[in-house]
């Protein structure tokens, strides 16, 4: 095979440079669309009566549902809090908005917790030795993972499932993970809301 030639799997999927470039182009295109949607919504959407009425009709329950869907970031990686200026324009209040989005996101993160517990039930019978080592690890570190989970949810702009799923796999209690993630999500959304407002004040 010559240098630079693409490789193709038996299923017909190539993994060469062109395939990588296409994936990167799709990712960049999706990111550009999300950014454009955020900018349009925060600057112009509130000027349309239909959009304002629609947002008011769904209200906080709709806001909670949207945040819950986005909370499982592996499915819909669009931060609802990025639309904070729009929510203020259509009549939502700052503190209830941040609290509702944080609670919705945490509810979505619980999907990751359930995934981790389900994965454990499937995997555990096949790897008893590894599971025994993981159990010892959990016994040695009972509190520290909750602190790490809180800091991660509060300051890391990446999906919480990266930590939620492994902690669920190790059978850390739901109430501890829920509390840490909710507190972290609240701080994260408050910081993002403040930052987004400051950015769009410049327009």
C-alpha positions in Angstrom: 0.0 0.0 0.0 1.4 3.4 -1.0 2.0 6.1 1.5 -1.0 8.3 2.2 -3.4 5.7 0.8 -6.6 5.2 2.7 -7.4 2.0 4.5 -10.8 0.4 4.2 -12.4 -2.1 6.7 -14.3 -5.1 5.5 -17.5 -3.2 6.2 -16.6 -0.5 3.7 -15.6 2.2 6.3 -12.3 3.9 5.5 -10.1 5.2 8.3 -7.6 7.3 6.3 -6.8 11.0 6.3 -9.8 11.9 4.2 -12.2 10.2 6.6 -10.6 12.0 9.5 -10.9 15.4 7.6 -14.5 14.7 6.9 -15.3 14.0 10.5 -13.5 17.1 11.6 -15.4 19.1 9.0 -18.7 17.8 10.3 -17.8 18.5 13.9 -16.7 22.1 13.0 -19.8 22.6 11.0 -22.0 21.4 13.9 -20.2 23.7 16.3 -20.6 26.7 13.9 -24.4 26.0 13.7 -24.7 25.8 17.5 -22.8 29.1 17.9 -24.9 30.7 15.2 -28.1 29.5 16.9 -26.9 30.9 20.3 -26.1 34.3 18.8 -29.3 34.5 16.8 -31.5 33.5 19.8 -29.8 35.9 22.2 -29.8 38.9 19.9 -32.8 38.6 17.7 -35.2 35.8 18.7 -36.9 37.8 21.4 -38.0 40.4 18.7 -40.4 37.8 17.2 -43.8 37.6 18.9 -44.2 34.0 18.0 -40.9 33.0 19.6 -41.7 35.0 22.8 -45.1 33.5 23.1 -43.8 30.0 22.6 -41.1 30.4 25.3 -43.7 31.8 27.7 -46.2 29.0 27.0 -43.6 26.3 27.8 -42.3 28.2 30.8 -40.1 26.7 33.4 -41.4 23.1 32.8 -40.2 23.4 29.2 -36.9 24.9 30.4 -36.5 22.0 32.8 -37.2 19.5 30.0 -34.8 21.1 27.6 -32.1 21.2 30.3 -32.7 17.5 31.1 -32.2 16.5 27.5 -29.1 18.6 27.2 -27.8 17.3 30.5 -27.0 14.0 28.9 -24.4 15.8 26.8 -23.5 12.7 24.7 -26.9 13.1 23.0 -27.5 16.8 22.7 -24.4 18.8 23.5 -26.1 22.2 23.5 -25.7 24.2 26.7 -29.2 25.6 27.5 -27.7 28.2 29.8 -26.0 29.8 26.7 -29.5 31.2 25.9 -29.7 33.0 29.2 -30.0 36.5 27.7 -32.9 35.3 25.6 -34.7 33.9 28.6 -34.3 37.2 30.4 -35.8 39.1 27.4 -38.9 36.9 27.3 -39.6 37.3 31.0 -37.9 34.6 32.9 -36.3 35.5 36.3 -32.5 35.0 36.8 -32.4 32.8 39.9 -35.3 30.5 39.0 -33.8 30.1 35.5 -30.4 29.1 36.7 -31.9 26.8 39.3 -34.3 25.1 36.8 -31.5 24.5 34.3 -29.2 23.1 36.9 -31.8 20.7 38.2 -32.7 19.7 34.7 -29.1 19.1 33.7 -28.6 17.0 36.9 -31.7 14.9 36.0 -30.1 14.3 32.6 -26.8 13.3 34.2 -28.7 10.6 36.1 -29.2 8.8 32.8 -25.4 8.4 32.9 -25.7 7.0 36.4 -28.2 4.5 35.3 -26.0 3.5 32.4 -23.1 3.0 34.8 -25.2 0.8 37.1 -26.6 -1.2 34.2 -23.1 -1.7 32.7 -21.9 -3.0 36.1 -24.7 -5.6 36.3 -23.7 -6.9 32.8 -19.9 -6.8 33.3 -19.5 -7.8 37.0 -20.3 -11.5 36.6 -17.6 -11.8 33.9 -14.8 -10.1 35.8 -14.9 -11.0 39.5 -11.2 -10.3 40.0 -11.3 -6.8 38.6 -14.6 -6.1 40.5 -12.9 -7.1 43.7 -10.1 -4.6 43.1 -12.6 -1.9 42.3 -14.5 -2.6 45.5 -11.3 -2.2 47.5 -10.6 1.1 45.6 -14.1 2.3 46.6 -13.5 1.4 50.3 -10.3 3.4 50.3 -11.8 6.5 48.8 -15.3 7.1 50.1 -15.5 10.9 50.1 -12.9 12.2 47.7 -14.8 11.2 44.5 -17.7 13.3 45.5 -15.5 16.4 46.0 -13.9 15.7 42.6 -17.3 15.2 41.0 -18.5 18.6 42.4 -15.4 20.5 41.2 -15.6 18.7 37.8 -19.3 19.6 37.3 -18.7 23.2 38.5 -15.7 24.1 36.4 -15.1 21.6 33.6 -16.9 22.4 30.3 -17.2 18.8 29.3 -19.9 16.1 29.9 -20.4 15.1 33.5 -20.9 11.5 32.3 -17.1 11.1 32.1 -17.2 10.8 35.9 -20.8 10.0 36.6 -20.7 6.7 34.7 -17.5 5.3 36.4 -18.8 6.3 39.9 -22.1 4.6 39.2 -20.1 1.5 38.0 -18.3 1.5 41.4 -21.7 1.7 43.2 -21.2 5.1 44.8 -24.6 6.1 46.2 -27.0 8.0 44.1 -27.8 10.6 46.7 -24.1 11.6 47.0 -23.5 11.8 43.3 -26.8 13.7 42.8 -25.9 16.3 45.5 -22.4 16.8 44.1 -23.5 17.1 40.5 -26.5 19.5 41.4 -24.2 21.8 43.4 -21.6 21.8 40.7 -24.2 22.3 37.9 -25.6 25.3 39.8 -22.2 27.0 40.1 -21.4 26.2 36.5 -24.7 27.6 35.1 -24.4 30.7 37.3 -20.9 31.4 36.0 -21.9 30.8 32.4 -25.0 32.9 32.7 -22.9 35.8 34.0 -20.3 35.3 31.3 -22.9 35.1 28.5 -24.6 38.3 29.7 -21.3 40.2 29.7 -20.5 39.0 26.2 -23.8 40.0 24.7 -23.8 43.3 26.5 -21.1 44.3 24.1 -23.4 44.0 21.1 
